[in-house]
């Protein structure tokens, strides 16, 4: 399973919004097999995800 991680440098609020947007797009494109999660920057370690997304 592919893992996507939404990350925010200041907490979990922005990363959760990015997480929800990723879920929405995956659903619209009918893509299965992707696990999406969110975290703050300080909690992320190398290898935690296949792709990391940040908001702007």
N, C-alpha and C positions, 0 to 999 in steps of 0.2 A: 504494500500500500504506500502511496506517495503521501508525504507529510508537508503541509504548508504551515508556516508560522508567521503570524502578524505581530510586529514588534513596535513598541512605543518607548521612547527614551524617558518619559516623565511619569509613567504609571501604566494603568491598564485601560483607561478610557478610550484613547485614540486607537489602540491596538484592537480593542473589541469592535469598534466601528469598522475597521479594515477587515476584521474577521467576518463580520456580518456581510460586508460587500463581496468578499470572496465567495462565501456560501451562496449568495444570490446569483452571482455570475455562473458558478458551477452548476447550479440548479437550472438556470436558463439554457445553458449549453448541454444539459443532460449528461454531465460528466460525473461518473461514479469512481470510487476507489481513491478518493483524496480525503485525508484526515486534516482538518483545519483547526488550529489552536491559536491562542494569543498569549503574549507574555510581555513583561517589562524588559528593557535592555539588559539590566543586571542579572537576569535569570537565564539568559540564553548562553548555551555552550556550543562549541563546535560539534557538529553532527546531530543537533537536535531536530533538524528539518532538512528536507530536500530543497526547499526554496523559502526564502525569508522576504516578507513584504513589510514596507513601512509606509505610513501616511505622510503627506506633506502639508 
